[in-house]
Each structure stands twice: as structure tokens, then as C-alpha cells.
């Protein structure tokens, strides 16, 4: 009899879990802190160089609405100045089944960004934007087919887990194991949205998906990726108003051992290497050419910054295979 009651209790518990009240994505006011890999410019020459990340805040206010095809969308305000393409304006909506859609003016239609109805074994394809929109660029994850690995429930929220993306497609925040120490992974979270944010790819960044650090609703923190990262990661630094010191890195790409060659003898110079999240993974003082050992770090993109006590003298991208 006890066994029967125990089984019945488990069934009722499961039914209660599955029938829980659905959490909408958008409250009266929502803010999303997304970190992007971006391209900076040399303040002296104007030449672009890769080596920065920046966190931008995107705000959805329910009173800021537009209607297209008899559907109501929210216009997103961002802390950066958007470009000139119509499709760089962020316009989104949610339905009552747990789906987020983004509207693209160039096609006068919407594209699915998130689907909370998925279960284990179901698939979700990341949009191939160049086929439909005015965007001339692409992002490396586009068209990638995600297969639901598992579904869990935490704090009353349904969480859909996908495996990390394979290395063969190009660089991404969501590489296999690249940032697992910081809880980075591809997920759809009920009431929050995708871990790349509720907007999909945003053209102002380099050509891969951004990463959601934090989300708030009506001023209350609802999601934080990792305590050690907080809600802002930023190493968006331009070259200061001084002449750059010339230095070379080789081999690059490498297996983790990189030779830094300075073209002049320097004193009190400082080298620091950051991963894509802006976390320092290596630092040391130097006065001459040296070999840098990054072999204990996962494969991926890193940024080496060379500076003295007064200023940043240069930033270069480092690739570990």
C-alpha cells in the first residue's frame, strides 16, 4: 500500500510540475546585458583591430510598441548607437506558447528566436539571416541545427539544454567546453530567453552570437550567468594617443606556446592575455622578447594586451588551436 501511495505521489508531483503556470518573457520593463566581441579602431591611424569585448544594455518597455501584420511588437532601446540598416532596429514579440519572434522590416516578416515548447530530441535551427534580410554579413553559428540534449526545471522555470557548438563552424562564445567554468552553454530559459539573448544575432558585433550576462524584470535581477562575471565585462580600449610599440607574435595560430618579439628593448612593460569574456588568463612583466605559455587554456580566441604603467600600447588577437 505504501508503495502504491509513493508512486501516486510521484505521478501527482510530475503532473504538477508539467502544469505549472507559464512564465512570460517580458514584464513591464526588461533589461538584458549582452557581451559582444567587437572591432575597435586605432585612434592614430583609424585602422581596425580585433581585440575588444563590450557589454551593452538592451531595454524593452511594454509601452514602446509597434504593430506589423496585426501583431504587436516591442521596440528595443540599446545603450549603443545602431547602424543604418532597417534590420538593425530590434523589434520583438512573444506569443502565449513560449516563443520569441524578431521582426525584420526588410522582409516584412518575423523570424523565430526561441521556442520553449521543445523537448528532448527536438531540433531548433539558428536563423540563416542572409537569405531573408538586408544584412550583408553572416554569423558563424547561422543555420546550425541544435538538438535538445535535456530538459530540466529550476526555480519553477523550464530550461532547455543544447550541446555546445562544434569547433568546425568557427569561433563562438558557445564552443565545446570553452567557457564551461563560467556556466556558458546554449540554453532556452523560461521567462528569460536564450543564453545568446532574445534578439539573436546583432550586426554591430563581430560575426558570432552575443552572450547574455544578466537579465532584469521591473528592476529585479532574474538571471546572472556567473557571479565572477557579474553584469558587465568590458575591455573595449582604443590605442592611446601615443605611438604604438612594434611587436610580433608567432606562431599564431599556435598550440599554446607563443613567442613575443619586441623590436626594441623595453623596461617595465606588462603583458596580459584575456579570453573572449574579458577574463585575464595570463599576465607578466617583460623587458625583452619572451615565450608565453597558454597551453593550459582551451582552444579559442584570446587577446594580448601590451602596456606600460601609463597606457595600452597595443592589442593583438591570439588563436589557440
N, C-alpha and C positions, 0 to 999 in steps of 0.2 A: 504494500500500500504506500509506504514511504517513497519507494522508487517511482511509482506512478505519479505521486504528487510532485516529486522533484522534476520529472520530465515535463509535467504540465506547467510547472513554474518557469522552466527554461523556454518553453514554447511561447508562453504569455509574455515573457521578457523580450523575446526576439520580435514578436508582433508589435510590442510597444515601441521598440527601437525603430522598426521599419515604418511605423505610422507616426513618427514624431512630426511636430509642426515644422514645415519648411521655413528655412531662414532666407529671406530675400538678400540680394547682394547690396542693394542701395538703400540707405536711410535718407534722412533729410539732407545731411551733409556727409560726404565721404572724402577722405584724403588718402592718396596712395604715394608712398615714397619708393620710386623706382631708380635703381642704379643702372647707368648706361656706360658702356665703353664708348669714348668719343675721340675725335681727332682735334688736336689743338694746333695752334699756329705759332711759329717762331715770331716773336714780337719785332725782331730786327729785319728779317728777310721776308716774312709772310709765308714762308714755306710750311706746308702741313707736316706734322709728325704725329705718329700714333704713340700714345703713352699716357693716356689720362682716363680716369673714370669720373663721373659726376652723378650726384643724386638730384633728381628733380621731383617736385611735388605736384601731383595732379589732383584737382578738386572737382567733385561732382556735387552740384546743388540741385535738388529736385525742382526748384522754381525756375531754373535755367533750361528751358525746354524748346524743342523744335518738333514739327510734325512732318513726316515723309510717308507717303503711301498709306495714310490713315493710321500710322503708328507713331507713338510718342517716344522721343529720344531725349537724352540729357547731353548738353554741350559741356565738354570738359575744359576747365581752365588749368593752365600749366604755368610753372614757375620759369619756363624758358620761352623765348620768342619763337613761334613756329615759322616754318618756311612759307613759300608762296604757293605750293600745290594745294588744291582743294582737299585732297585726301590726307593732308597733314592736320586738318582740323579733326579733333577727336569727338565723335558723336556715337553714343552707345545707348542700349536699352537692355532690359531683361524681360523675360516672359514669366509665366507662373509655374513653369516646369523646370526651372533651374538652368536656363540657357541665357548666355550673354551674346548680343549681336552688336557689331560695329557697322555703322552706315558709311558708305563710300560715295560721295557726291558724283564722282566721275562715271560711275555705273548706275547711279540712282537706285542702289540696292544695298542690302546688308550681307555681311559675312559672319558666320558662326565663330565665336571666340572661345566659348566654354560651354560644356554640357554636363550637368550634374546628374543626368539620368543614366549615365554609363555604369556598367557593372563589369566584373572580372571577365576578361576575354574580349570585351568590346573594343572597338578602334575609334580613334579620332585623328583626322588628318589636319596638320597645321596648314593654314591657307597659303596657296601659291599666288601672291598678290599681283605679280607682274602680268598674269594672264587676264586680269579683270580691271585693274585700276590704272590710274595715271602715273603710278610710281615707276620710275625708270630703273630703280635699284632692285635688289633682291636681298633676302636674308638667308643665311646658310641653313637654317632649320626648315625653310619653307617646303611644303609638300611631304614632310616627314610623317610617317604613319605611326602614331602612338598606340600601343596595345595596353589596355588596363591590366596592371600586374596584380593589384589587390584593392580592396575597398575596406576602410576602417571607419570607426566612429569615435571621435574625441571631443569631449565637452559638448556633446549633443550635435556636433557637426559631422556630416558625411565628408570623408576625404578619399578622393580617387587618386591612386598612386600609379605612375607610369615608370618604366625603367628609364635610366639615364640614356642620353643620346649617344650613339656610336661615334667614335673618333673619325670615321671615314668621311663624314659630311663636312668637316671644317671646324673651326673653333667656336665654342659656345660656353656660356656660364654653366650649361647643363651637361657637360662632358661626363662620361662614366667615372665616378669617384673623384672628380677633380676638386670639388669643394664639399665633400661629404662631411668633413669635420665641422662645417658650418650649417649643416642641415639643408643644404641646397639639393633640391630634387624637383622633378616635374610632377606637380600635383594640381588637382582641382579641389578647392576647399569651399564647402558650403558657406554661403554668407560672405565670403572673401573674394573668390575667383581663382584664376590660375596663378601659379607662382611666378609667371612672367608678366603678371598684371592683367587687368581686364580689358586691355586695348590691343593686345597682340603686338606685332612689330611696329615700331615708331621710327620714321625715317631720319629723325635728327641724330640718331646714334649710329655707330658702326653696324655692319651688316649681320648682327645677330640679336636675338631677343633680349630685352632687358630683364632685370631680376627684381622682384618685389621684396623690399626690406621690411616695410611696415604698412599697416592699414588701420585707419581710424574711422569710426562712425559717430557722428554727433559729438566729436571731441574726445571719445573714449577709445583707447588703444584696443583693437580687436585682434591684431596679428603682428608678431615680430619674428622675423626669420631666425635670428640668433642674438642672444644677449650681448655677445662680444662685438657684434657688428653695429648694434643699435639701429637707428633710423637714418643715419647719414654716413656714407662713405664717399670721400672726395679727395682725389689727388690731382684735380684739374688745375695745373700750374702752367703758365706760359714761361717762355725763356725770358729772364730778366733783362734789363736794359744794360747789358754788358756783352762783350764779345765772347762767343762760345769757345770753350776749350775743345780742341780736336782730339777725339779718341775713337778707337775702333774696337769692335767686339767680334771674336771669331773662335771656333766656328759658330755660325748662327743660321739655321737651327743647330742644336747640339744635343748630346746625350746628358747634359747637365754640367759639364766642365767647360767653362767659357773663359777665354783669355781676353783680358782688358789691356789694351795697348795705348798708353798716353804718349802724345808726340812731344811732350816737354816734361821736365821734372817738376813735380808739384809738392807742396807741403800742406799738411793739414787739410787734405781732401777726403771726402766722405762718399762712400758708395752705399746705396740702399736699393734693394730689389723688392718690388711689390707684385702681388698676384692681381688677378683681374678684379678682385673685391676691394683692392686698396690696402690689403693687409701686408705689412712688412714681413718678408720671409728670410731676408739676409741683410746684414749691414756690417760695415767695417771701415776703418780709416785706411787711406793709402797714400803713398808718396811716389810710387813708381808703378810700372806695369806689373800685373799680377794675374793669377788664375782664380776664378770664382767657382766655388763648388756648390751647385744647385741640384746635385744628383739625387738628393733625398726628397725632392719635391715632385709632385705629379707632372706628367706631360701637360703642356699647355702654353699660354701666352703670359709673359711676365714683362715688367717694365723696370729698367735700370735707370736710376737717377744718380747723376754725378753732381756734387755740390761742394762748396766750401762753407765757412762759417757765415758768410754774408748772403749767398744766393745759390739758386739752382743753375748749374752751368750747362746741363744737357740731359735729355731723356731719350732712351732708345728702347725699342721693343726687343725682347729676348724670347726665343722659342725653344722649348724643350720637347724633344721628340719622345 
